[in-house]
């Protein structure tokens, strides 16, 4: 029997943030103990990403703390020991952690966490964090949404949709809706004046309104949630697929009128929406975003 090697405990204990990436936590732990980069790797020795026992040796934190805070350290058997894990994020979707929340523990630095698809903002500080679906190319330092009550209202609506239709169904619908709205917005910007109004609040300089920017995805969020309301309804999707061409155009026309400002040319959004629904007609499978 091989004896487990016990790592020397680090002098400074550092608590992980809720659902933090293990790599993010280890980076902060190394910095806090004056062991950045390779120096921390030498201390941990021969493990690329330490297991639960190694992290316990290094930090002295209780097993329960590690299991609840660091999803990558969990095993399938943990839910039997800790039933309260059910409903917590799994290591599936990634997001930024609120910079204002990290600042409460000291000098703020970027922290990555595992998040569910609707965790796009910090309601306490009214800061946009993005979530795992609304990805963007840039790293906007801090997006304050306190002047955008429609974003906060959309988030509450998003949460109600999960209660109504179920988490996984809304998750997939939101993924589709976010893609559709982003493509529609790039294809035909002018009917989305509400998006542009929100972008103007976040960034007065239109020269920085890149379609792939964080502020653009923030501004698109209320529209994406509105489209999710339709797509999450399986009965609505099935009716659309079995309609004749005329009825389908009318139904899609009603949807686009609901989520846009101004008249959209007839049929311009039909192909993308129909193709999306047809491709997603069969139930998707994949890892759940929460412990079940």
ZASEVEX-909605 format. One record per residue: residue in three letters; x, y, z of N, C-alpha, C, O in turn. Coordinates in steps of 0.05 Angstrom, whole numbers, plus 5000, padded with zeros to 4 digits. Layout:
N
ALAXYZXYZXYZXYZ
...
// end
This chain:
292
UNK501749765000500050005000501850255000503650285017
UNK501250434981502850684979501950885000499550945002
UNK503850985014503151185035502751465022504451545006
UNK500651595029500051855017502052065028502552075052
UNK503152225009504952435017503452675028501552765015
UNK504152765052502852995064504453245058506853255064
UNK503153435046504453685039504653875063502853875080
UNK506754025064507154215086505054435084504654555063
UNK503854495107501754705107502954975102505055045112
UNK501555135086502455405080501855585104499855545118
UNK503555785109503255945133500656115133499556165154
UNK499856205110497456385109495156235097495156135075
UNK492956215113490556085104488856285088488656515095
UNK487756185066486156355048483556215041483655985031
UNK481356345047478756215041478056245011478556454999
UNK477056034999476156054971473556214969471956224988
UNK473056334946470456454941468456234933469256024925
UNK465856284937463856074930464155984901464056144882
UNK464455724898464555594871466855684854466655704830
UNK469055754867471455854853472755624837472855394845
UNK473855704814475555514799477955434816479055594830
UNK478655184815480855094831483455234823485055304840
UNK483855274797486255404787486355694797488455794804
UNK484055834798483956104807484656114837486156294846
UNK483555934852484055924881486955864887488255994903
UNK488155674873490955604877492755834870494855874883
UNK492055984849493656214842493656424864495756534871
UNK491256474875491056674896492456574922493756724936
UNK492256314927493556194950496556214948497856284968
UNK497656164925500556184921501456474924503456524937
UNK499956664913500656944916500657034945502457174954
UNK498556944960498257024988500556925005501257045025
UNK501756704996503956585011506756634999508656505005
UNK506856834981509356894968510556684951512956654948
UNK508756524939509656304922508256324894506656144887
UNK508856524879507556554853508656354833510956274835
UNK506956274814507856114792509255854799508155694813
UNK511655824788513155574790513855514819514055274827
UNK514255714835514955664863512755524878513255344894
UNK510255594872508055444884507855164873507254974888
UNK508455134848508454864836510454684849509854444853
UNK512854784856514854624869513854554897514454334907
UNK512354724910511354664937509354444936509354264953
UNK507554454916505554244913506753984903505753774908
UNK509054004889510553774878509253664853508953814834
UNK508653404853508153264828505253264819504553084803
UNK503553434828500753434820500153684803500753914812
UNK498953644780498253874762496054044775496354284778
UNK493853904783491754034799491353864824490553634822
UNK491953974847491853814871489053694877487053814869
UNK489053464890486453344897485653454924486953634936
UNK483353354934482153464958484053434982484353624998
UNK485353204984487153165007489553355006490453455027
UNK490553404982492853584980492053874988493554005002
UNK489753964978488854234985488354255015488954465027
UNK487254045027486854045056489554065070489854225089
UNK491553915061494253935073495354215071496554315091
UNK495054335048496254605044494854815060496155005068
UNK492254795063490755015075489754965103489355155119
UNK489354715110488154645136485154695137483954675158
UNK483954765114481054805113479554545116480454345105
UNK477254545129475654305133474754195106474454335086
UNK474353925105473453795081470853925071470553965047
UNK468953975089466354085080466754355066465454405046
UNK468454525077468954785065469954755036469054895018
UNK471854565032473054525006470954414986470854494963
UNK469354224996467354104978465254304969464454304946
UNK464354474987462254664980463354894963461955004946
UNK465854974968466955214954468355154928468455324910
UNK469354904925470954844901469754594887470454374893
UNK467954644867466554424854468354204843467653974842
UNK470754284834472554084821473653874841474653664833
UNK473353934867474353744887472153544896472653374912
UNK469753574885467553394893467753124879468853104857
UNK466452924891466152664879463152614878461552734892
UNK462252424861459352364859458152274886455752304890
UNK459852164904458752074930458252294950456952254970
UNK459352534944459152744964456352834969455652924992
UNK454552814949451852914953450352744973448552834986
UNK451152484976449852324997450652415025449052405043
UNK453152495027454152595053453152875059452552945082
UNK453053035038452253315041449953375022450353485000
UNK447453315030445153365013444753655005443553714984
UNK445853835021445554125015447154204990446854434980
UNK448754024979450054084953448154104930448754234910
UNK445853974932443953974910443054254903442354414920
UNK443154314878442454574868444854764866444554984855
UNK447154694876449554864873450854814846450554604835
UNK452255024836453554994810455554764808457054714828
UNK455554624786457654424780459854564764459554794756
UNK461954414758464254514742463554504713464854354698
UNK461454644704460554644676460754924664462154954643
UNK459455124675459455384664461155574679461055584704
UNK462755734665464755914678463956204676462656294657
UNK464656364696463956644696465956804713467556684728
UNK465957064710467457244728465957264755463457234756
UNK467457304776466157364802466057674805467757814794
UNK464057764820463758054823466258184834467158104856
UNK467458384820469858504831469358664857471258694873
UNK466958754861466358894886466358704909467158764931
UNK465358454904465358254925468158164932468858134955
UNK469858134911472658054917474158274932475858224949
UNK473458524926474758744940474158764969475658894984
UNK471958634978471258635007473358475023473558515047
UNK474858305010476858135024479658245022481558125031
UNK479958475009482658585005482858694977480858734963
UNK485358734968485758834940484458654920484858414920
UNK482758774903481258614884483058514862484758664851
UNK482658264854483958144831481857974817479957874830
UNK482157914792480157754778479957474790481857344796
UNK477457394794476857124804474856994785472857114778
UNK475456744778473656584761472156384778473356254795
UNK469656354772467956174787466256004768465956074745
UNK465255784778463355624764460555734770459855794793
UNK458955774749456355904752454255774735454855644715
UNK451755814742449555724726448955944705449756174708
UNK447355874685447056054662445756314669446156514655
UNK444056324690442656574697444356744716443456974722
UNK446556654725448256814743449957014727452356964723
UNK448657224718449957414700450657674714451957844702
UNK449757704738450257964752450357914782449457714793
UNK451458114796451458124825449258324833449558564829
UNK447158214845444958384852445658574876444658794878
UNK447458474893448258634916449558894907448959114917
UNK451458874889452959114880452059224853453059424844
UNK450159084840449159164814451459184794451759384780
UNK452958964793455258944774454758714756453958494764
UNK455158754730454858544710457258364711459558454710
UNK456858104712459057904713459157734688461257614682
UNK456957724672457057594646455857314645454257254627
UNK456557144664455556874663456856704642458456804626
UNK456256444641457556254622456556264594457956164576
UNK454256394589453156394562453856644546454656634523
UNK453656874559454057134545457057194544457957384557
UNK458557034529461457074527462057314510460457384493
UNK464457424514465257654498468357644495469657494510
UNK469357804477472157794471473757974490476157914495
UNK472658184499474158374515473758314545471858164552
UNK475358434562475158414591474558694602476358834611
UNK472058764602471259024612471759024642470958844656
UNK473159224653473959214681471659194701471759044719
UNK469559354696467259354715464859484700465059704690
UNK462759334700460359434686458159474707456959284717
UNK457659734713455659804733452959824720452559984701
UNK451059664729448459654716446359794734443959754730
UNK447259944754445260074772443460264758441260324767
UNK444360374735442660554719441060414698439860544680
UNK440960144699439559984679437459804693437959564695
UNK435259914702433259754716432059534699431159334710
UNK432059574672430959364655432759114655431758894650
UNK435359144659437058914661436458754687436358514687
UNK436058904709435458774734432658634733432258424743
UNK430758774719428058654716428258404699426858204704
UNK429858404678430158174661431357944676430657704672
UNK433157994695434257784711432157654729432157414732
UNK430457814740428257704757426457534739425557314747
UNK425857624715424157474697425557214689424257004687
UNK428157224685429756984679429456774701429056534695
UNK429656864726429356674748426556554750426256324756
UNK424556714743421756614743421356404721419956214725
UNK422656444699422456244677423655974686422555764678
UNK425755974701426955734711424955584729424655344728
UNK423555734746421555614764419255504747418255284753
UNK418555644726416255554710416755314692415255134690
UNK419055324678419655124658421754914665422054714652
UNK423254974686425454794694428154894685428355024665
UNK430154844701432754954697434054884670434855064655
UNK434154624664435554544639434154644614435454714595
UNK431454634615429954734591430455024586430755114563
UNK430455184608430955474605433855524597434455704582
UNK435655364608438555394601438955364571440255534559
UNK437855154559438255114530436755324514437755414494
UNK434455404524432955614510434455884511434556024491
UNK435655944533437156194536439756184519440456384507
UNK440955954517443255934499442455994470443856154456
UNK440255884461439255934434438456224431439056354411
UNK436956334450435956604449438256804448438156994432
UNK440256764464442556944464443956944437444757154427
UNK444256704425445456684399443756834378444756984361
UNK441156784379439356904359439457204361439757344341
UNK439157314385439057604388441657734379441657934366
UNK443857604386446457714378446757714348447757904336
UNK445857494335446057484305444157684292444857814273
UNK441657704303439757894293440858184295440658344277
UNK441958244318443058504323445258574304445458804294
UNK446958384298449158434279448158464251449158614235
UNK446058304245444958304217443358554211443558654189
UNK441858644231440058874226439859034252437958994268
UNK441759214257441859354283439559544289438759564312
UNK438459674268436759904274434159834289433160014304
UNK432959594287430559544303431059504333429159484348
UNK433559504341434159454369435059704383437259724394
UNK433359904382434060164394434360144425435960294436
UNK432859964437433159934466435959834473437059904494
UNK437059654457439859564461441759794459443559824476
UNK441459964439443260194436442960394458444960514467
UNK440560424469440160604491441660514516442860664530
UNK441560244520443060134543446060164539447560214558
UNK446960114515449760144509450760434514452960474523
UNK449060624507449760904511450060974541451661144548
UNK448460844558448760884587451460764596452760884613
UNK452160534586454560404595457160524583459260524595
UNK456860614558459260734544458260954525457160894504
UNK458761204533457761434516459061444489457961564471
UNK461461324486462861344460461961114442462760884446
UNK460361174421459560964403461760824389461460594378
UNK464160944388466460824375467360574389468860414378
UNK466460534414467260294429464960084430465159894446
UNK462960124414460759944414461259694396459859654376
UNK463259544402463859304387461759094392461059054416
UNK460658954372458558754376459358534394457658404407
UNK461958474396462858254413463758344441464958194456
UNK463258604447464158714473462358634495460058554491
UNK463358654520461758584543459358774546457258684554
UNK459659034540457359214543455159144523452859184529
UNK455959044499453958964480452358724490449858724488
UNK453758524501452258284511450558364535448458244539
UNK451458554551449858654574447358784564445158734574
UNK447658954543445359104532443358914518440958974517
UNK444358694508442658504494441058324513439058194505
UNK441958314538440758114557437758134559436457924558
UNK436458364564433558374566432158264542430058134544
UNK433258314518432058204493432357904492430557754484
UNK434657804501435157514501433257374520432257154514
UNK432657494543430757374562427957374550426457184553
UNK427257594536424557604523424257374502422157254501
UNK426357324487426157104467426156834482424856644473
UNK427656814504427656574519424856494529424156254530
UNK423256694535420456644543418956474523417356304530
UNK419456524497418156364476419556094473418155894473
UNK422156094471423555844465423455644487423655404482
UNK423155734512423055544534420455394535420255184549
UNK418455484521415755364521415755144499415555214475
UNK415954894507416054674488413554664470413754604447
UNK411254734482408754734466408854934444407954884422
UNK409955174450410155384429412055294407411455334384
UNK414355174414416255084394414954864376415254874352
UNK413554684388412354464372410154574354409954484331
UNK408554764363406554884346407855014322406854994299
UNK410055164327411355304306412355114284412155164260
UNK413554884293414654694274412554564256413054484234
UNK410054544266407954414251405954604238403954514227
UNK406554864238404855054225405355064195407454984185
UNK403355154180403855204152405455464149405855604169
UNK406455514125408255734121407156004130408456164142
UNK404556054123403356314130403156354160403856564170
UNK402156144174401856174203404656194216404956334236
UNK406556054205409256074217410356354215411556464233
UNK410056484191410956754187409556944207410857124218
UNK406956904211405457074229406457044258406757234273
UNK406956794266407856744293410656854298411056984319
UNK412456824279415056934282414957234281416457374295
UNK413157344265412757634264411957744290412857964298
UNK410157604304409257694331411657694350411957884366
UNK413257484349415657474367417457704361418357844380
UNK418157764336419957974330418858244337420358424346
UNK416258284334414958534342415158574373415358804383
UNK415058354387415258364416417958444426418158584447
UNK420058364412422758414422424358624407426658674414
UNK423158754387424558964373423059224374420759234383
UNK424359444365423159704364422859784335424959824321
UNK420459804325420159884297419559644279419859414287
UNK418759704255417959494236420359354225422259474216
UNK420359084228422458914216421458814190419158714188
UNK423058824168422158714143421158424146422458264159
UNK418858364134417558104137419457884129420757884107
UNK419657684147421257444141424157464145425557264142
UNK425257704152428157734154429357554176431657464173
UNK427857514198428957354220427957064219428856894235
UNK426156994201424956734200426956504197426856314213
UNK428756514177430456274173432156204197432355964204
UNK433356404209435156344232433656224255434556034268
UNK431256334262429656234284428655954278428855774295
UNK427555914254426555644247428755434247428355214258
UNK431055504236433255314236434155244264434855014270
UNK434255444281435055404309433155214323434055024336
UNK430555254319428555084332428654794321428354604336
UNK428954774295429154514282431554354292431454114297
UNK433854494295436254354304436054274333437354084342
UNK434454424349434254364377431654204384430854184407
UNK430354094363427853954367428153724386426353674403
UNK430353574384430753344401432153444426433853624426
UNK431553314448432653394474435653374474436753174464
UNK436953574484439953564486440753424511439353424532
UNK443053294510444153164533446853284539448253384521
UNK447653284564450153394572450153414602448153364615
UNK452453484614452553504643450753724654450553944642
UNK449453664676447653864688449354094700451654044709
UNK448254334700449754564711449454594741450854754753
UNK447754424753447654424783447754134793447153944778
UNK448454104818448553844830445653744833443953894843
UNK445153494825442353384827442353134843440253014847
// end
